[in-house]
Amino acid sequence: MKTELIPGERVTALRTPVVWFMALAAALGTASIYPLQPAIAEVAGSLHASLAAVGTALACGPFGYLAGLALLVPLVDRFAPRIVVSAQFAALALALAASAVVGSTWLLGLVVGLIGAGSSVGAQLSSVAGRFAPPRRQATVLGVVTAGISAGILAGRIVGGWLTELISWRGTLFVFAVACVATAVTARFVLPAAAGSATVGYLATLRGLPALHARYRTLRLAAGRGALWFFAFCAIWAGLPVALSQPPFSYSPERIGMYAIAGLLGVAATRISGAWTDRVGARRVIVIGLVLALAASAALGAFLSNTVVTLICLGLFDAGLFAAQVANQSTVLAIAPAAPARFNSAYMIVYFIGGSLGAAFGAAAVGWFGWPATAALAAAAIATAIAVTLTTPRIGPALRATPTHTESENYVRTPQ
C-alpha cells in the first residue's frame, strides 16, 4: 500500500565518518575524468596519434558526464545508495582499466566517455546527502561532499601528472581503477541501505526532468543563476591559460598549471559555506559569495601581470563561486527532501551546460576581445546572477515543495 510522502522525512542519519567517506568518494569519482589531461603528449606518443586526435578523445569525458547526470543520478531515488554507488564505482573501475589498455584514439574516446558518465557519482553522493542529512545540517553535509568534488577537480590533474611521471599514463589509470574498486567495496558496507522512495518508472522519470523546471520555480531560478556563474567560472579558467601563454607572458604549461593551486581556497570555502547556509540562510551566502567573485573577476581583468594579486583573486573568485554553489544547491535538494536526486539531476544538467558554454567562450574570447574584456564579460554574468538572486523571493525552507496528490502517488515511505 502506498503512503504519502512526508516532506523532510529522513529514514536514517548520516554519521560523520560516513559523510567524510562520501566526500573522499566524490573526490575520487570526480578526479577520474581528469588524470589524462596533463599527460596528453605522452598519450599521443604512445598511441602514435596527434595531439588534436587525443584531445578530441579526452573531450568525450564531459559529454559522458552530462549523460551520467541525466541517466544515472536519478537512480538514487529508486534504489539503495549503497547499491547504486557501489555498482557505479565498480563500473568506473572497469572503464578505467579498459582505458589503460586501449590501442587507438577512437577506443580511448569511447572509454573516456564511459568514465565521464561514471564520474557523475559525485552528483549522486550530493543527492544522498540531501536525502539523508538531518534538515538542520543539510547544507553542512552538502558542503563537505561538495568540497570533495571540488578537491577531485584539482587532484585529478595534479595526481595524474605526478603518477604519469612515475609509472606512465597507463599505470596511472590502473591506480585509479584499483582505488575505485576499494571505494566500491567500502560503499557497499557504509552507505545507507534504505531503498529509494520513487515508484514512477525510470523512463518516466527521465522524460519528466525538463518538466521539473517548468513546475518548480525554485529549481528554475536556482538552475538559471547557477548556470550564469558556472559560465563565468569556466570562462575565466579556460581563458586564463590562453592569456598566459601569449605575449607578454608566454608562460610554460607547467607554470600555467601552478595557477590552479589557487583553487584550493575554493575547496575550503565549500566546507565553510555549508555550515553558514544552515545558520543564516541560502540567499545571504549566495549574495556574499557572488559579490566576492564579482570583485575578484573585475580585478583579474586589470591585474593579470601581477602574479601575487592574480593568485589571490583566483582564490577569492573560486571561494565565492563555490560557496554560492553549495548554498544554491541546498535549495534544490530541499524541494523534495525524501527524493532529491531527480531535482539535483535537472539542476546539474543546466548548470553543466552553462559551464560548457563558458569553457568554449573563454578560450575563444581571449583571442577575439582580449583578456580584460573576457574577464569583464564573466563579471557581467555574475552580476546578472546577483540581480536574479536579489529580485526573487526569500530562499529557504518555505519554498520546499509540498507534493500534490499526483506527486505523492509517485513515492512511498521507506520502512524504518
C-alpha positions in Angstrom: 0.0 0.0 0.0 1.3 3.4 -0.9 1.6 6.1 1.7 2.0 9.8 1.1 5.5 11.4 1.2 6.2 13.4 4.3 8.2 16.4 3.3 11.6 16.5 5.0 11.4 12.9 6.2 14.7 11.2 6.8 14.9 7.4 7.2 18.3 7.4 8.7 21.0 9.9 9.7 24.5 10.1 8.1 27.2 9.7 10.7 30.3 12.0 10.5 32.7 9.2 9.3 30.2 8.3 6.6 30.0 11.9 5.4 33.7 12.1 5.1 33.9 8.9 3.2 31.3 10.3 0.9 33.5 13.4 0.4 36.5 11.2 -0.4 34.5 9.0 -2.8 33.1 12.1 -4.5 36.7 13.4 -4.9 37.9 10.1 -6.4 34.9 9.8 -8.7 35.3 13.4 -10.0 39.0 13.1 -10.3 38.7 10.0 -12.6 37.8 12.2 -15.6 41.0 14.4 -15.3 44.2 12.3 -14.9 45.0 12.1 -18.6 44.7 15.9 -19.2 48.3 16.7 -18.2 49.5 13.6 -19.9 48.1 14.3 -23.3 51.5 14.4 -25.0 52.5 11.1 -23.5 49.2 9.5 -24.6 49.6 10.9 -28.1 53.1 9.4 -28.3 52.1 6.0 -27.0 49.1 5.8 -29.4 51.1 7.2 -32.3 48.4 9.9 -32.7 48.3 13.6 -33.0 47.6 15.9 -30.0 44.4 17.0 -31.7 43.1 13.4 -32.0 43.9 12.7 -28.4 42.4 16.0 -27.3 39.2 15.1 -29.2 39.1 11.7 -27.4 39.5 13.3 -24.0 36.7 15.8 -24.8 34.3 12.8 -24.8 34.6 12.9 -21.0 32.4 15.9 -20.4 29.8 14.6 -22.8 29.8 11.3 -20.9 29.5 13.3 -17.6 26.4 15.1 -19.0 24.8 11.8 -19.9 25.6 10.5 -16.4 23.9 13.5 -14.8 20.7 12.7 -16.8 20.7 8.9 -16.8 22.5 7.8 -13.6 22.0 10.4 -10.9 18.2 9.8 -10.6 18.9 6.1 -9.7 19.5 7.0 -6.1 15.8 8.0 -5.8 14.9 4.4 -6.8 17.5 2.1 -5.2 19.6 2.0 -2.0 22.6 4.3 -2.2 24.9 1.6 -1.2 23.9 -0.5 -4.2 23.9 2.3 -6.7 27.1 4.0 -5.7 28.9 0.7 -5.2 27.9 -0.5 -8.7 28.8 2.8 -10.3 32.3 2.7 -8.8 32.7 -0.9 -9.9 31.7 0.1 -13.5 34.1 3.1 -13.3 36.9 0.8 -12.3 36.3 -1.4 -15.3 36.2 1.6 -17.6 39.4 3.0 -16.2 41.1 -0.4 -16.6 39.9 -0.6 -20.1 41.2 2.8 -21.0 44.6 1.7 -19.7 44.9 -0.9 -22.4 43.4 0.8 -25.5 45.4 1.0 -28.6 43.6 3.6 -30.6 42.2 7.1 -30.1 38.6 6.1 -31.1 38.6 3.4 -28.4 40.1 5.8 -26.0 37.3 8.3 -26.7 34.6 5.7 -26.2 36.0 4.6 -22.9 36.7 8.1 -21.7 33.0 8.8 -22.4 32.1 5.9 -20.1 34.5 7.2 -17.5 32.8 10.6 -17.7 29.4 9.0 -17.1 30.8 7.2 -14.1 32.3 10.3 -12.7 28.8 11.7 -12.1 28.9 9.6 -8.9 29.8 12.9 -7.1 26.4 14.3 -8.0 24.8 11.1 -6.8 26.5 11.4 -3.5 25.4 15.0 -3.1 21.8 13.7 -3.7 22.4 11.2 -0.9 23.5 14.0 1.3 20.3 15.9 0.6 18.1 12.8 1.2 19.7 11.5 4.4 21.2 14.5 6.2 19.2 16.0 9.1 17.3 19.0 7.8 19.2 21.4 10.1 22.5 20.2 8.9 21.7 19.5 5.3 23.8 22.3 3.8 26.7 21.5 6.2 26.8 17.9 5.0 26.4 19.0 1.4 29.3 21.4 1.9 31.6 18.5 3.0 30.6 16.4 0.0 30.9 19.3 -2.4 34.4 20.0 -1.0 35.3 16.5 -2.1 34.0 17.2 -5.6 36.0 20.4 -5.8 39.1 18.7 -4.5 38.7 16.0 -7.1 38.7 18.5 -9.9 42.1 19.8 -8.7 43.6 16.4 -7.5 42.7 14.6 -10.7 45.1 16.8 -12.7 47.8 17.1 -10.1 47.9 13.4 -9.2 47.5 12.4 -12.8 50.5 14.4 -13.8 52.6 13.2 -10.9 51.8 9.5 -11.4 52.4 9.7 -15.1 55.9 10.8 -14.4 56.4 7.8 -12.1 54.5 4.9 -13.7 53.2 6.1 -17.2 49.7 7.1 -18.1 48.6 3.6 -18.4 49.8 2.8 -14.9 48.1 5.9 -13.6 44.7 4.7 -14.9 45.3 1.3 -13.2 45.9 3.0 -9.9 42.7 5.0 -10.2 40.9 1.7 -11.1 42.2 0.0 -8.0 41.1 2.9 -5.9 37.6 2.7 -7.4 37.4 -1.0 -6.6 38.3 -0.3 -2.9 35.7 2.5 -2.8 33.0 0.3 -4.4 33.6 -2.4 -1.7 33.6 0.2 1.1 30.4 1.9 -0.2 28.6 -1.4 -0.2 29.0 -1.6 3.6 28.9 2.0 4.9 26.3 3.9 2.8 22.6 3.9 3.7 20.7 0.7 2.8 17.3 2.3 2.6 15.6 1.7 -0.7 14.6 4.7 -2.7 11.0 6.0 -2.4 10.3 6.7 -6.1 7.9 4.2 -7.7 7.3 6.0 -11.0 9.0 4.3 -13.9 12.7 5.1 -14.7 11.9 6.2 -18.3 9.0 8.4 -17.0 11.4 10.0 -14.5 13.9 10.8 -17.3 11.1 12.2 -19.5 9.9 14.3 -16.6 13.2 16.1 -15.9 12.6 19.0 -18.2 9.1 19.5 -16.8 10.5 20.0 -13.3 11.9 23.3 -14.4 8.5 24.4 -15.6 6.8 23.2 -12.5 9.1 24.3 -9.7 10.1 28.0 -9.7 12.8 27.3 -7.0 14.5 24.8 -9.3 14.2 27.1 -12.4 15.7 30.1 -10.6 18.5 28.1 -8.9 19.5 26.5 -12.2 19.4 29.8 -14.1 21.7 31.7 -11.7 23.9 28.6 -11.2 24.4 28.4 -15.0 25.3 32.1 -15.1 28.1 31.9 -12.5 29.4 28.5 -13.8 29.6 30.1 -17.2 31.7 32.8 -15.6 33.9 30.3 -13.7 34.7 28.2 -16.8 35.2 31.3 -19.0 37.9 32.6 -16.6 39.7 29.3 -16.1 39.5 28.4 -19.9 40.7 31.9 -20.9 43.4 32.2 -18.4 45.8 29.6 -19.9 45.3 31.3 -23.3 46.1 34.7 -22.0 49.2 33.5 -20.0 50.6 31.5 -23.0 50.6 34.6 -25.2 52.9 37.6 -25.1 53.8 39.5 -23.0 53.7 36.5 -20.6 54.5 33.4 -22.8 54.5 31.1 -19.7 55.2 27.4 -20.0 52.4 24.9 -19.5 53.9 23.8 -16.1 53.9 27.4 -14.8 50.4 28.0 -16.0 49.3 24.8 -14.4 50.5 26.1 -11.0 47.8 28.8 -11.0 45.3 26.0 -10.3 46.7 25.8 -6.8 44.8 29.0 -6.0 41.6 26.9 -6.3 42.4 25.2 -3.0 40.7 28.2 -1.3 37.5 27.3 -3.1 37.7 23.8 -1.6 37.8 25.2 1.9 35.0 27.6 1.1 32.6 24.8 0.3 33.1 23.3 3.7 32.5 26.6 5.5 29.7 27.8 3.3 27.6 24.8 4.1 27.7 25.5 7.8 26.9 29.1 7.3 24.0 28.3 5.0 22.4 26.3 7.8 22.9 29.2 10.1 22.0 32.3 8.1 20.1 31.0 5.1 21.0 30.4 1.4 20.2 33.8 0.0 22.8 35.6 2.2 25.5 33.1 1.4 24.8 33.2 -2.3 24.9 37.0 -2.5 28.1 37.3 -0.4 29.8 34.6 -2.5 28.8 36.2 -5.7 29.8 39.7 -4.7 33.2 38.4 -3.7 33.6 36.6 -7.0 32.4 39.7 -8.9 35.1 41.8 -7.3 37.7 39.2 -7.9 36.9 38.8 -11.6 37.0 42.5 -12.1 40.4 42.6 -10.5 41.6 39.7 -12.6 40.9 41.7 -15.7 43.1 44.6 -14.6 46.0 42.9 -12.7 46.9 39.8 -14.6 50.5 41.0 -14.9 50.9 40.8 -11.1 51.2 37.1 -10.2 50.6 37.5 -6.5 47.4 39.6 -7.0 46.2 37.2 -9.7 46.6 34.2 -7.4 44.8 35.9 -4.6 42.0 37.0 -6.9 41.7 33.5 -8.3 41.4 32.0 -4.8 38.7 34.5 -3.9 37.0 34.0 -7.2 36.8 30.2 -6.6 35.9 30.6 -3.0 33.0 33.0 -3.7 31.5 30.8 -6.5 32.0 27.5 -4.7 30.3 29.0 -1.6 27.4 30.2 -3.7 27.1 26.7 -5.4 26.7 24.9 -2.0 24.0 27.3 -0.8 22.2 27.3 -4.2 22.3 23.5 -4.5 20.9 23.2 -0.9 17.7 25.0 -2.1 17.3 22.4 -4.9 17.8 19.4 -2.6 15.2 20.9 -0.2 12.4 20.9 -2.7 11.7 17.2 -2.1 14.0 16.0 0.7 12.9 12.4 0.5 13.7 12.1 -3.2 16.1 14.9 -4.2 18.1 13.1 -6.9 15.8 13.9 -9.9 15.8 17.6 -8.9 19.6 17.5 -8.5 19.9 15.9 -11.9 17.7 18.5 -13.5 19.7 21.3 -11.8 23.2 19.9 -12.6 22.3 19.4 -16.3 21.5 23.1 -16.8 24.5 24.1 -14.5 26.9 21.9 -16.6 25.6 23.3 -19.9 26.3 26.8 -18.6 29.8 25.8 -17.7 30.4 24.1 -21.1 29.4 27.2 -22.9 31.7 29.3 -20.6 34.7 27.0 -21.3 34.1 27.3 -25.1 33.6 31.0 -24.9 36.5 31.8 -22.6 39.2 30.1 -24.7 38.0 31.9 -27.9 37.1 35.2 -26.3 40.7 36.0 -25.3 41.6 35.8 -28.9 38.6 37.8 -30.0 38.4 40.5 -27.4 41.5 40.2 -25.2 41.7 39.1 -21.5 40.3 42.3 -19.9 37.1 42.1 -21.9 36.8 38.4 -21.3 37.1 38.9 -17.5 34.6 41.8 -17.8 32.0 39.6 -19.5 32.5 36.9 -16.9 31.9 39.6 -14.2 28.7 40.7 -16.1 27.4 37.1 -15.9 28.0 37.1 -12.2 26.3 40.5 -11.8 23.3 39.1 -13.6 23.2 36.1 -11.2 23.3 38.6 -8.2 20.4 40.5 -9.7 18.4 37.3 -10.1 19.0 36.4 -6.5 18.1 39.8 -5.1 14.9 40.1 -7.1 13.4 36.7 -6.2 11.5 35.7 -3.1 13.3 34.7 0.0 15.2 31.4 -0.4 14.6 29.0 2.4 12.6 26.1 3.7 9.3 27.9 2.9 10.0 27.2 -0.8 10.1 23.4 -0.3 7.5 21.7 -2.5 4.5 20.1 -0.8 3.6 17.2 -3.0 0.3 17.3 -4.8 -1.9 14.2 -4.9 -0.4 13.2 -8.2 3.1 13.8 -6.9 2.6 11.9 -3.7 1.5 8.8 -5.6 5.0 8.5 -7.0 6.5 7.9 -3.6 6.2 5.5 -0.7 7.6 6.0 2.7 10.7 3.9 3.2 10.3 1.4 6.1 12.1 2.3 9.3 
